[in-house]
Amino acid sequence: MAPRTHAAAPLRSRRGRSRALARGRSRQVSTDRSRRVRRDRRRRCRADLPAGDLVIRILDPGPLTTVQDLGRGGQLRFGIPPSGPMDRDAFVLANRLCGNADGQAGLECTVVGPRFTAGGPCAIAVTGAEAPVTVNGARARQWATIALAAGDLMRIGAATTGAR
C-alpha cells in the first residue's frame, strides 16, 4: 500500500509510551501518589474563613433546602440546564431586600424551611410561600428585610399556602 501523503499526522505520539515501557516504567500513576495529590488539592481548596466573616450556622436544614442562584441561561447547547430557583421573582426580590445583586446565591426551601443561627449582624429576607417565620421565638414578617444580630436563632416553619 502506498503512503498517504494527504493524511494528517496521528493525534497522539506513541514514542513516549514505547520508550517508557521499554525502560520498564509504567505510564500509570501509582495509587499512593494519586491519593496524596488529591489530598493536597483538597487541603489547598478548603475555604478557611478569616475571623469576622458573616456566616450562618445551619442547625436543621429542612428536608429540601438547597443553595440556588439565578442559573446558567443560554448554556443548554452545551448540556448545562438553566437550573435556578423555582420562583424567580420571589428569589430576585429577596436578594434586593437584602441589598444583594439579583443573581447572588440564596437558600431555597421546599415545604419546610431551615433553622439556623446568625454568626454576625446580617439581613435576611423570606419570600415565596406563606410560612411561619420566627426570630428568637418572636414572629417575623415575610416579604420584608429582617435584621439579625449575632447569635439570633431563626426558624422557617412548614408552608401553609403557596407551595406546589
GUSEVEX-170131 format. One record per atom (N, C-alpha, C, O): chain; atom name; x, y, z. Coordinates in nm, 2 decimals, always signed. Layout:
# GUSEVEX-170131
A, CA, X, Y, Z
...
# end
This chain:
# GUSEVEX-170131
A, N, +0.08, -0.12, +0.00
A, CA, +0.00, +0.00, +0.00
A, C, +0.09, +0.12, +0.00
A, O, +0.19, +0.13, +0.07
A, N, +0.05, +0.22, -0.08
A, CA, +0.13, +0.34, -0.09
A, C, +0.11, +0.43, +0.03
A, O, +0.00, +0.44, +0.08
A, N, +0.21, +0.51, +0.07
A, CA, +0.19, +0.60, +0.18
A, C, +0.09, +0.71, +0.14
A, O, +0.08, +0.76, +0.03
A, N, +0.01, +0.75, +0.24
A, CA, -0.09, +0.85, +0.21
A, C, -0.03, +0.99, +0.25
A, O, -0.03, +1.02, +0.37
A, N, +0.01, +1.06, +0.16
A, CA, +0.07, +1.19, +0.19
A, C, -0.03, +1.30, +0.23
A, O, +0.00, +1.39, +0.30
A, N, -0.15, +1.28, +0.19
A, CA, -0.26, +1.37, +0.22
A, C, -0.31, +1.36, +0.36
A, O, -0.38, +1.44, +0.41
A, N, -0.29, +1.24, +0.42
A, CA, -0.35, +1.21, +0.55
A, C, -0.27, +1.29, +0.66
A, O, -0.15, +1.32, +0.65
A, N, -0.35, +1.33, +0.76
A, CA, -0.29, +1.41, +0.87
A, C, -0.21, +1.32, +0.96
A, O, -0.23, +1.20, +0.97
A, N, -0.12, +1.38, +1.04
A, CA, -0.04, +1.30, +1.13
A, C, -0.13, +1.25, +1.24
A, O, -0.23, +1.31, +1.27
A, N, -0.09, +1.14, +1.31
A, CA, -0.17, +1.09, +1.42
A, C, -0.18, +1.20, +1.53
A, O, -0.09, +1.28, +1.55
A, N, -0.29, +1.20, +1.60
A, CA, -0.32, +1.30, +1.70
A, C, -0.23, +1.28, +1.82
A, O, -0.18, +1.38, +1.88
A, N, -0.19, +1.16, +1.86
A, CA, -0.11, +1.13, +1.97
A, C, +0.02, +1.06, +1.93
A, O, +0.01, +0.96, +1.85
A, N, +0.13, +1.10, +1.98
A, CA, +0.25, +1.03, +1.95
A, C, +0.27, +0.91, +2.04
A, O, +0.24, +0.92, +2.16
A, N, +0.31, +0.80, +1.99
A, CA, +0.33, +0.68, +2.07
A, C, +0.48, +0.67, +2.11
A, O, +0.51, +0.57, +2.18
A, N, +0.56, +0.76, +2.07
A, CA, +0.70, +0.75, +2.10
A, C, +0.73, +0.75, +2.25
A, O, +0.80, +0.66, +2.30
A, N, +0.67, +0.84, +2.32
A, CA, +0.70, +0.84, +2.47
A, C, +0.65, +0.72, +2.54
A, O, +0.71, +0.67, +2.63
A, N, +0.54, +0.67, +2.49
A, CA, +0.48, +0.55, +2.56
A, C, +0.57, +0.43, +2.54
A, O, +0.60, +0.35, +2.63
A, N, +0.62, +0.41, +2.42
A, CA, +0.70, +0.29, +2.39
A, C, +0.84, +0.30, +2.46
A, O, +0.89, +0.20, +2.51
A, N, +0.89, +0.42, +2.47
A, CA, +1.02, +0.43, +2.54
A, C, +1.00, +0.40, +2.69
A, O, +1.09, +0.34, +2.75
A, N, +0.89, +0.45, +2.75
A, CA, +0.87, +0.43, +2.89
A, C, +0.85, +0.28, +2.92
A, O, +0.90, +0.23, +3.02
A, N, +0.78, +0.21, +2.83
A, CA, +0.76, +0.07, +2.85
A, C, +0.89, -0.01, +2.83
A, O, +0.91, -0.11, +2.89
A, N, +0.97, +0.04, +2.73
A, CA, +1.10, -0.03, +2.71
A, C, +1.19, -0.02, +2.83
A, O, +1.27, -0.11, +2.86
A, N, +1.18, +0.09, +2.90
A, CA, +1.27, +0.11, +3.02
A, C, +1.21, +0.04, +3.14
A, O, +1.27, +0.04, +3.25
A, N, +1.09, -0.02, +3.13
A, CA, +1.03, -0.10, +3.24
A, C, +0.94, -0.01, +3.33
A, O, +0.90, -0.05, +3.43
A, N, +0.91, +0.11, +3.29
A, CA, +0.83, +0.20, +3.36
A, C, +0.69, +0.19, +3.32
A, O, +0.66, +0.17, +3.20
A, N, +0.60, +0.20, +3.41
A, CA, +0.46, +0.20, +3.37
A, C, +0.41, +0.35, +3.35
A, O, +0.46, +0.44, +3.42
A, N, +0.32, +0.37, +3.26
A, CA, +0.26, +0.50, +3.24
A, C, +0.16, +0.54, +3.34
A, O, +0.12, +0.66, +3.35
A, N, +0.11, +0.45, +3.41
A, CA, +0.01, +0.48, +3.51
A, C, +0.07, +0.54, +3.64
A, O, +0.18, +0.50, +3.68
A, N, +0.00, +0.63, +3.70
A, CA, +0.04, +0.69, +3.82
A, C, +0.01, +0.59, +3.94
A, O, -0.10, +0.53, +3.94
A, N, +0.10, +0.58, +4.03
A, CA, +0.08, +0.48, +4.14
A, C, -0.04, +0.53, +4.22
A, O, -0.07, +0.65, +4.23
A, N, -0.10, +0.44, +4.29
A, CA, -0.22, +0.47, +4.37
A, C, -0.18, +0.56, +4.48
A, O, -0.26, +0.65, +4.52
A, N, -0.07, +0.53, +4.55
A, CA, -0.03, +0.61, +4.66
A, C, -0.01, +0.76, +4.62
A, O, -0.06, +0.85, +4.69
A, N, +0.05, +0.78, +4.51
A, CA, +0.08, +0.92, +4.46
A, C, -0.06, +0.99, +4.43
A, O, -0.07, +1.11, +4.47
A, N, -0.15, +0.92, +4.36
A, CA, -0.27, +0.99, +4.33
A, C, -0.35, +1.02, +4.45
A, O, -0.42, +1.13, +4.45
A, N, -0.35, +0.94, +4.55
A, CA, -0.42, +0.98, +4.68
A, C, -0.36, +1.10, +4.74
A, O, -0.43, +1.19, +4.79
A, N, -0.22, +1.10, +4.74
A, CA, -0.15, +1.21, +4.80
A, C, -0.18, +1.34, +4.73
A, O, -0.20, +1.45, +4.79
A, N, -0.19, +1.34, +4.60
A, CA, -0.21, +1.46, +4.52
A, C, -0.36, +1.51, +4.55
A, O, -0.38, +1.63, +4.56
A, N, -0.45, +1.41, +4.55
A, CA, -0.59, +1.45, +4.58
A, C, -0.60, +1.52, +4.71
A, O, -0.67, +1.62, +4.73
A, N, -0.54, +1.46, +4.81
A, CA, -0.54, +1.51, +4.95
A, C, -0.48, +1.65, +4.95
A, O, -0.54, +1.74, +5.02
A, N, -0.37, +1.67, +4.88
A, CA, -0.31, +1.81, +4.88
A, C, -0.40, +1.91, +4.81
A, O, -0.41, +2.02, +4.86
A, N, -0.47, +1.87, +4.71
A, CA, -0.56, +1.96, +4.64
A, C, -0.67, +2.00, +4.73
A, O, -0.71, +2.12, +4.73
A, N, -0.73, +1.90, +4.80
A, CA, -0.84, +1.93, +4.89
A, C, -0.79, +2.03, +5.00
A, O, -0.87, +2.12, +5.03
A, N, -0.67, +2.01, +5.05
A, CA, -0.62, +2.10, +5.15
A, C, -0.61, +2.24, +5.10
A, O, -0.64, +2.34, +5.18
A, N, -0.56, +2.26, +4.98
A, CA, -0.54, +2.39, +4.92
A, C, -0.68, +2.46, +4.89
A, O, -0.69, +2.58, +4.90
A, N, -0.78, +2.38, +4.85
A, CA, -0.91, +2.44, +4.81
A, C, -1.00, +2.47, +4.93
A, O, -1.10, +2.53, +4.91
A, N, -0.97, +2.41, +5.05
A, CA, -1.06, +2.43, +5.16
A, C, -1.07, +2.58, +5.19
A, O, -0.97, +2.65, +5.20
A, N, -1.20, +2.62, +5.21
A, CA, -1.22, +2.77, +5.24
A, C, -1.21, +2.79, +5.39
A, O, -1.31, +2.76, +5.46
A, N, -1.10, +2.84, +5.43
A, CA, -1.09, +2.88, +5.57
A, C, -1.13, +3.02, +5.59
A, O, -1.06, +3.11, +5.54
A, N, -1.24, +3.05, +5.65
A, CA, -1.29, +3.18, +5.66
A, C, -1.21, +3.26, +5.77
A, O, -1.20, +3.21, +5.88
A, N, -1.16, +3.38, +5.73
A, CA, -1.10, +3.46, +5.83
A, C, -1.20, +3.51, +5.94
A, O, -1.31, +3.51, +5.91
A, N, -1.15, +3.54, +6.06
A, CA, -1.23, +3.59, +6.16
A, C, -1.30, +3.71, +6.12
A, O, -1.25, +3.80, +6.05
A, N, -1.43, +3.72, +6.15
A, CA, -1.51, +3.84, +6.12
A, C, -1.60, +3.82, +6.00
A, O, -1.68, +3.91, +5.98
A, N, -1.58, +3.72, +5.92
A, CA, -1.67, +3.70, +5.81
A, C, -1.81, +3.66, +5.86
A, O, -1.82, +3.58, +5.96
A, N, -1.91, +3.71, +5.80
A, CA, -2.05, +3.68, +5.84
A, C, -2.09, +3.54, +5.78
A, O, -2.08, +3.52, +5.66
A, N, -2.14, +3.46, +5.87
A, CA, -2.19, +3.32, +5.82
A, C, -2.31, +3.29, +5.90
A, O, -2.34, +3.35, +6.01
A, N, -2.39, +3.19, +5.85
A, CA, -2.50, +3.14, +5.93
A, C, -2.46, +2.99, +5.96
A, O, -2.40, +2.93, +5.88
A, N, -2.50, +2.95, +6.07
A, CA, -2.48, +2.81, +6.11
A, C, -2.62, +2.74, +6.10
A, O, -2.71, +2.77, +6.18
A, N, -2.63, +2.64, +6.01
A, CA, -2.75, +2.57, +5.99
A, C, -2.76, +2.46, +6.10
A, O, -2.67, +2.37, +6.11
A, N, -2.87, +2.47, +6.18
A, CA, -2.89, +2.37, +6.28
A, C, -2.98, +2.26, +6.23
A, O, -2.96, +2.14, +6.27
A, N, -3.08, +2.29, +6.15
A, CA, -3.17, +2.19, +6.09
A, C, -3.20, +2.24, +5.95
A, O, -3.27, +2.34, +5.94
A, N, -3.15, +2.17, +5.84
A, CA, -3.17, +2.22, +5.71
A, C, -3.31, +2.21, +5.65
A, O, -3.35, +2.28, +5.56
A, N, -3.40, +2.13, +5.71
A, CA, -3.53, +2.10, +5.65
A, C, -3.51, +2.00, +5.54
A, O, -3.39, +1.97, +5.50
A, N, -3.61, +1.93, +5.49
A, CA, -3.60, +1.82, +5.40
A, C, -3.54, +1.86, +5.26
A, O, -3.47, +1.78, +5.21
A, N, -3.58, +1.97, +5.21
A, CA, -3.54, +2.00, +5.07
A, C, -3.49, +2.15, +5.06
A, O, -3.54, +2.23, +4.98
A, N, -3.39, +2.19, +5.14
A, CA, -3.34, +2.32, +5.13
A, C, -3.21, +2.31, +5.05
A, O, -3.12, +2.23, +5.08
A, N, -3.20, +2.39, +4.94
A, CA, -3.09, +2.39, +4.85
A, C, -3.03, +2.53, +4.84
A, O, -3.10, +2.63, +4.86
A, N, -2.91, +2.54, +4.80
A, CA, -2.85, +2.67, +4.76
A, C, -2.87, +2.69, +4.62
A, O, -2.83, +2.61, +4.53
A, N, -2.93, +2.81, +4.58
A, CA, -2.96, +2.84, +4.44
A, C, -2.91, +2.98, +4.40
A, O, -2.89, +3.06, +4.49
A, N, -2.88, +2.99, +4.27
A, CA, -2.86, +3.13, +4.22
A, C, -2.95, +3.14, +4.10
A, O, -3.04, +3.05, +4.08
A, N, -2.93, +3.24, +4.01
A, CA, -3.03, +3.25, +3.90
A, C, -3.01, +3.15, +3.79
A, O, -3.09, +3.15, +3.70
A, N, -2.91, +3.07, +3.80
A, CA, -2.89, +2.96, +3.70
A, C, -2.80, +3.00, +3.59
A, O, -2.73, +3.10, +3.59
A, N, -2.79, +2.92, +3.48
A, CA, -2.70, +2.93, +3.37
A, C, -2.77, +2.94, +3.24
A, O, -2.77, +2.84, +3.16
A, N, -2.84, +3.05, +3.22
A, CA, -2.92, +3.06, +3.09
A, C, -2.83, +3.06, +2.97
A, O, -2.72, +3.11, +2.98
A, N, -2.88, +3.01, +2.86
A, CA, -2.81, +3.01, +2.73
A, C, -2.70, +2.90, +2.72
A, O, -2.62, +2.91, +2.63
A, N, -2.69, +2.81, +2.81
A, CA, -2.59, +2.71, +2.81
A, C, -2.64, +2.57, +2.77
A, O, -2.57, +2.47, +2.77
A, N, -2.77, +2.56, +2.74
A, CA, -2.83, +2.43, +2.71
A, C, -2.76, +2.36, +2.59
A, O, -2.76, +2.23, +2.59
A, N, -2.71, +2.43, +2.50
A, CA, -2.65, +2.36, +2.38
A, C, -2.52, +2.29, +2.42
A, O, -2.47, +2.20, +2.35
A, N, -2.47, +2.32, +2.54
A, CA, -2.35, +2.25, +2.59
A, C, -2.39, +2.14, +2.69
A, O, -2.30, +2.08, +2.76
A, N, -2.52, +2.12, +2.71
A, CA, -2.57, +2.02, +2.80
A, C, -2.58, +2.07, +2.95
A, O, -2.60, +1.99, +3.04
A, N, -2.58, +2.20, +2.97
A, CA, -2.59, +2.26, +3.10
A, C, -2.73, +2.32, +3.11
A, O, -2.77, +2.42, +3.05
A, N, -2.82, +2.26, +3.20
A, CA, -2.96, +2.31, +3.21
A, C, -2.96, +2.44, +3.28
A, O, -2.87, +2.48, +3.35
A, N, -3.06, +2.52, +3.26
A, CA, -3.07, +2.66, +3.32
A, C, -3.07, +2.66, +3.47
A, O, -3.01, +2.75, +3.53
A, N, -3.14, +2.56, +3.53
A, CA, -3.14, +2.55, +3.67
A, C, -3.20, +2.67, +3.74
A, O, -3.28, +2.74, +3.67
A, N, -3.16, +2.71, +3.86
A, CA, -3.20, +2.83, +3.92
A, C, -3.32, +2.80, +4.01
A, O, -3.37, +2.68, +4.03
A, N, -3.38, +2.90, +4.08
A, CA, -3.49, +2.89, +4.17
A, C, -3.62, +2.86, +4.10
A, O, -3.64, +2.89, +3.98
A, N, -3.71, +2.80, +4.17
A, CA, -3.84, +2.77, +4.12
A, C, -3.93, +2.90, +4.10
A, O, -4.00, +2.91, +4.00
A, N, -3.92, +2.99, +4.20
A, CA, -3.99, +3.11, +4.19
A, C, -3.89, +3.23, +4.18
A, O, -3.84, +3.28, +4.27
A, N, -3.86, +3.26, +4.05
A, CA, -3.75, +3.35, +4.02
A, C, -3.78, +3.49, +4.07
A, O, -3.70, +3.56, +4.13
A, N, -3.91, +3.53, +4.06
A, CA, -3.95, +3.67, +4.11
A, C, -3.93, +3.68, +4.26
A, O, -3.87, +3.78, +4.30
A, N, -3.97, +3.58, +4.34
A, CA, -3.95, +3.59, +4.48
A, C, -3.80, +3.58, +4.52
A, O, -3.76, +3.65, +4.61
A, N, -3.72, +3.51, +4.44
A, CA, -3.58, +3.50, +4.47
A, C, -3.51, +3.63, +4.44
A, O, -3.43, +3.68, +4.53
A, N, -3.54, +3.70, +4.33
A, CA, -3.48, +3.83, +4.30
A, C, -3.52, +3.93, +4.40
A, O, -3.44, +4.01, +4.44
A, N, -3.65, +3.93, +4.44
A, CA, -3.70, +4.03, +4.54
A, C, -3.63, +4.01, +4.68
A, O, -3.59, +4.10, +4.74
A, N, -3.61, +3.88, +4.72
A, CA, -3.54, +3.85, +4.84
A, C, -3.39, +3.91, +4.84
A, O, -3.35, +3.97, +4.93
A, N, -3.33, +3.89, +4.72
A, CA, -3.19, +3.95, +4.71
A, C, -3.19, +4.10, +4.72
A, O, -3.11, +4.16, +4.78
A, N, -3.29, +4.16, +4.65
A, CA, -3.30, +4.31, +4.65
A, C, -3.33, +4.36, +4.79
A, O, -3.28, +4.46, +4.84
A, N, -3.41, +4.29, +4.87
A, CA, -3.45, +4.33, +5.00
A, C, -3.32, +4.33, +5.10
A, O, -3.31, +4.40, +5.19
A, N, -3.23, +4.23, +5.06
A, CA, -3.11, +4.22, +5.14
A, C, -3.00, +4.31, +5.09
A, O, -2.89, +4.32, +5.16
A, N, -3.02, +4.38, +4.98
A, CA, -2.91, +4.46, +4.93
A, C, -2.81, +4.39, +4.84
A, O, -2.70, +4.44, +4.82
A, N, -2.85, +4.27, +4.80
A, CA, -2.76, +4.19, +4.71
A, C, -2.79, +4.21, +4.56
A, O, -2.90, +4.26, +4.53
A, N, -2.70, +4.17, +4.48
A, CA, -2.73, +4.16, +4.33
A, C, -2.83, +4.06, +4.31
A, O, -2.85, +3.96, +4.39
A, N, -2.91, +4.07, +4.20
A, CA, -3.01, +3.98, +4.17
A, C, -2.97, +3.83, +4.16
A, O, -3.04, +3.74, +4.21
A, N, -2.85, +3.80, +4.11
A, CA, -2.81, +3.66, +4.09
A, C, -2.73, +3.60, +4.21
A, O, -2.68, +3.49, +4.20
A, N, -2.72, +3.67, +4.32
A, CA, -2.65, +3.62, +4.44
A, C, -2.71, +3.49, +4.49
A, O, -2.84, +3.48, +4.48
A, N, -2.64, +3.40, +4.54
A, CA, -2.69, +3.27, +4.59
A, C, -2.78, +3.29, +4.71
A, O, -2.76, +3.39, +4.79
A, N, -2.88, +3.21, +4.73
A, CA, -2.97, +3.21, +4.84
A, C, -3.02, +3.07, +4.87
A, O, -3.00, +2.98, +4.80
A, N, -3.08, +3.06, +4.99
A, CA, -3.14, +2.93, +5.02
A, C, -3.28, +2.92, +4.97
A, O, -3.36, +3.01, +4.99
A, N, -3.31, +2.81, +4.90
A, CA, -3.45, +2.78, +4.86
A, C, -3.50, +2.67, +4.93
A, O, -3.44, +2.56, +4.93
A, N, -3.62, +2.69, +5.00
A, CA, -3.67, +2.58, +5.08
A, C, -3.80, +2.53, +5.02
A, O, -3.88, +2.61, +4.97
A, N, -3.82, +2.40, +5.02
A, CA, -3.94, +2.34, +4.97
A, C, -4.02, +2.28, +5.09
A, O, -3.97, +2.20, +5.16
A, N, -4.14, +2.33, +5.11
A, CA, -4.24, +2.29, +5.21
A, C, -4.19, +2.33, +5.35
A, O, -4.26, +2.41, +5.41
A, N, -4.08, +2.28, +5.40
A, CA, -4.04, +2.31, +5.54
A, C, -3.90, +2.38, +5.53
A, O, -3.81, +2.33, +5.46
A, N, -3.88, +2.49, +5.60
A, CA, -3.76, +2.56, +5.59
A, C, -3.66, +2.52, +5.70
A, O, -3.69, +2.43, +5.78
A, N, -3.54, +2.59, +5.70
A, CA, -3.44, +2.55, +5.79
A, C, -3.45, +2.63, +5.93
A, O, -3.54, +2.71, +5.95
A, N, -3.36, +2.59, +6.02
A, CA, -3.35, +2.65, +6.15
A, C, -3.20, +2.68, +6.16
A, O, -3.11, +2.59, +6.14
A, N, -3.16, +2.81, +6.18
A, CA, -3.02, +2.85, +6.18
A, C, -2.99, +2.96, +6.27
A, O, -3.09, +3.03, +6.31
A, N, -2.87, +2.98, +6.31
A, CA, -2.83, +3.10, +6.39
A, C, -2.74, +3.19, +6.30
A, O, -2.67, +3.14, +6.21
A, N, -2.74, +3.32, +6.33
A, CA, -2.66, +3.41, +6.26
A, C, -2.52, +3.42, +6.33
A, O, -2.51, +3.43, +6.45
A, N, -2.41, +3.42, +6.25
A, CA, -2.28, +3.44, +6.30
A, C, -2.24, +3.58, +6.33
A, O, -2.14, +3.60, +6.40
A, N, -2.32, +3.67, +6.28
A, CA, -2.29, +3.82, +6.30
A, C, -2.41, +3.89, +6.25
A, O, -2.50, +3.83, +6.20
A, N, -2.41, +4.02, +6.26
A, CA, -2.52, +4.10, +6.21
A, C, -2.54, +4.09, +6.06
A, O, -2.44, +4.10, +5.98
A, N, -2.66, +4.06, +6.02
A, CA, -2.69, +4.04, +5.87
A, C, -2.83, +4.07, +5.85
A, O, -2.91, +4.08, +5.94
A, N, -2.86, +4.07, +5.72
A, CA, -3.00, +4.10, +5.67
A, C, -3.05, +3.97, +5.60
A, O, -2.98, +3.91, +5.52
A, N, -3.17, +3.93, +5.64
A, CA, -3.23, +3.81, +5.58
A, C, -3.37, +3.85, +5.53
A, O, -3.44, +3.94, +5.58
A, N, -3.41, +3.79, +5.42
A, CA, -3.55, +3.81, +5.37
A, C, -3.61, +3.68, +5.33
A, O, -3.54, +3.59, +5.27
A, N, -3.73, +3.66, +5.37
A, CA, -3.81, +3.54, +5.34
A, C, -3.92, +3.57, +5.25
A, O, -4.01, +3.65, +5.28
A, N, -3.92, +3.51, +5.13
A, CA, -4.02, +3.54, +5.03
A, C, -4.07, +3.41, +4.98
A, O, -4.02, +3.30, +5.01
A, N, -4.18, +3.41, +4.90
A, CA, -4.24, +3.29, +4.84
A, C, -4.36, +3.24, +4.92
A, O, -4.44, +3.33, +4.96
A, N, -4.37, +3.11, +4.94
A, CA, -4.49, +3.06, +5.00
A, C, -4.51, +3.11, +5.14
A, O, -4.41, +3.14, +5.21
A, N, -4.63, +3.12, +5.19
A, CA, -4.65, +3.17, +5.33
A, C, -4.61, +3.06, +5.42
A, O, -4.65, +2.94, +5.41
A, N, -4.53, +3.10, +5.52
A, CA, -4.48, +3.00, +5.62
A, C, -4.46, +3.08, +5.75
A, O, -4.42, +3.20, +5.74
A, N, -4.47, +3.02, +5.87
A, CA, -4.44, +3.09, +5.99
A, C, -4.28, +3.11, +6.00
A, O, -4.20, +3.02, +5.99
A, N, -4.25, +3.24, +6.03
A, CA, -4.11, +3.27, +6.04
A, C, -4.09, +3.33, +6.18
A, O, -4.16, +3.42, +6.22
A, N, -3.99, +3.28, +6.26
A, CA, -3.97, +3.33, +6.39
A, C, -3.82, +3.36, +6.41
A, O, -3.73, +3.29, +6.35
A, N, -3.79, +3.47, +6.48
A, CA, -3.66, +3.51, +6.52
A, C, -3.65, +3.51, +6.67
A, O, -3.72, +3.59, +6.74
A, N, -3.58, +3.42, +6.73
A, CA, -3.57, +3.40, +6.88
A, C, -3.71, +3.38, +6.94
A, O, -3.74, +3.43, +7.05
A, N, -3.79, +3.31, +6.87
A, CA, -3.92, +3.27, +6.92
A, C, -4.03, +3.38, +6.89
A, O, -4.15, +3.35, +6.90
A, N, -3.99, +3.50, +6.84
A, CA, -4.09, +3.60, +6.81
A, C, -4.12, +3.60, +6.66
A, O, -4.03, +3.57, +6.58
A, N, -4.25, +3.62, +6.63
A, CA, -4.29, +3.61, +6.49
A, C, -4.23, +3.72, +6.41
A, O, -4.22, +3.84, +6.46
A, N, -4.18, +3.69, +6.29
A, CA, -4.12, +3.79, +6.20
A, C, -4.20, +3.79, +6.07
A, O, -4.27, +3.70, +6.03
A, N, -4.19, +3.91, +6.00
A, CA, -4.27, +3.92, +5.87
A, C, -4.19, +3.86, +5.75
A, O, -4.07, +3.86, +5.75
A, N, -4.27, +3.82, +5.66
A, CA, -4.22, +3.78, +5.53
A, C, -4.23, +3.90, +5.43
A, O, -4.29, +4.00, +5.46
A, N, -4.16, +3.89, +5.32
A, CA, -4.16, +3.99, +5.22
A, C, -4.11, +4.12, +5.27
A, O, -4.14, +4.23, +5.23
A, N, -4.02, +4.12, +5.37
A, CA, -3.95, +4.23, +5.43
A, C, -3.81, +4.20, +5.48
A, O, -3.78, +4.08, +5.49
A, N, -3.73, +4.30, +5.49
A, CA, -3.59, +4.27, +5.54
A, C, -3.60, +4.25, +5.69
A, O, -3.66, +4.32, +5.77
A, N, -3.53, +4.14, +5.74
A, CA, -3.52, +4.10, +5.88
A, C, -3.38, +4.12, +5.92
A, O, -3.29, +4.06, +5.86
A, N, -3.35, +4.21, +6.02
A, CA, -3.22, +4.23, +6.06
A, C, -3.19, +4.13, +6.18
A, O, -3.26, +4.12, +6.27
A, N, -3.08, +4.06, +6.16
A, CA, -3.04, +3.96, +6.26
A, C, -2.91, +4.01, +6.33
A, O, -2.82, +4.06, +6.26
A, N, -2.90, +3.98, +6.46
A, CA, -2.78, +4.01, +6.53
A, C, -2.70, +3.88, +6.55
A, O, -2.76, +3.77, +6.53
A, N, -2.58, +3.89, +6.59
A, CA, -2.50, +3.77, +6.62
A, C, -2.57, +3.68, +6.72
A, O, -2.61, +3.73, +6.83
A, N, -2.58, +3.55, +6.69
A, CA, -2.64, +3.46, +6.78
A, C, -2.80, +3.44, +6.77
A, O, -2.85, +3.36, +6.84
A, N, -2.86, +3.53, +6.69
A, CA, -3.01, +3.52, +6.68
A, C, -3.04, +3.38, +6.61
A, O, -2.98, +3.33, +6.52
A, N, -3.15, +3.32, +6.66
A, CA, -3.20, +3.19, +6.61
A, C, -3.32, +3.22, +6.52
A, O, -3.42, +3.28, +6.57
A, N, -3.31, +3.18, +6.40
A, CA, -3.42, +3.20, +6.30
A, C, -3.47, +3.06, +6.26
A, O, -3.40, +2.97, +6.24
A, N, -3.61, +3.05, +6.25
A, CA, -3.67, +2.93, +6.21
A, C, -3.78, +2.96, +6.10
A, O, -3.86, +3.05, +6.12
A, N, -3.78, +2.88, +6.00
A, CA, -3.88, +2.90, +5.89
A, C, -3.96, +2.76, +5.90
A, O, -3.90, +2.66, +5.87
A, N, -4.09, +2.77, +5.93
A, CA, -4.17, +2.65, +5.95
A, C, -4.22, +2.60, +5.82
A, O, -4.18, +2.64, +5.71
A, N, -4.32, +2.51, +5.83
A, CA, -4.38, +2.45, +5.71
A, C, -4.47, +2.55, +5.64
A, O, -4.54, +2.63, +5.70
A, N, -4.47, +2.54, +5.51
A, CA, -4.55, +2.63, +5.43
A, C, -4.70, +2.60, +5.45
A, O, -4.74, +2.49, +5.45
A, N, -4.78, +2.71, +5.47
A, CA, -4.92, +2.69, +5.49
A, C, -5.00, +2.71, +5.35
A, O, -5.09, +2.63, +5.33
A, N, -4.95, +2.80, +5.27
A, CA, -5.02, +2.82, +5.14
A, C, -4.91, +2.86, +5.04
A, O, -4.81, +2.91, +5.07
A, N, -4.93, +2.82, +4.91
A, CA, -4.84, +2.87, +4.81
A, C, -4.73, +2.77, +4.77
A, O, -4.64, +2.80, +4.69
A, N, -4.73, +2.65, +4.83
A, CA, -4.62, +2.56, +4.80
A, C, -4.68, +2.45, +4.71
A, O, -4.76, +2.37, +4.75
A, N, -4.64, +2.44, +4.59
A, CA, -4.68, +2.34, +4.49
A, C, -4.82, +2.31, +4.50
A, O, -4.87, +2.23, +4.42
# end
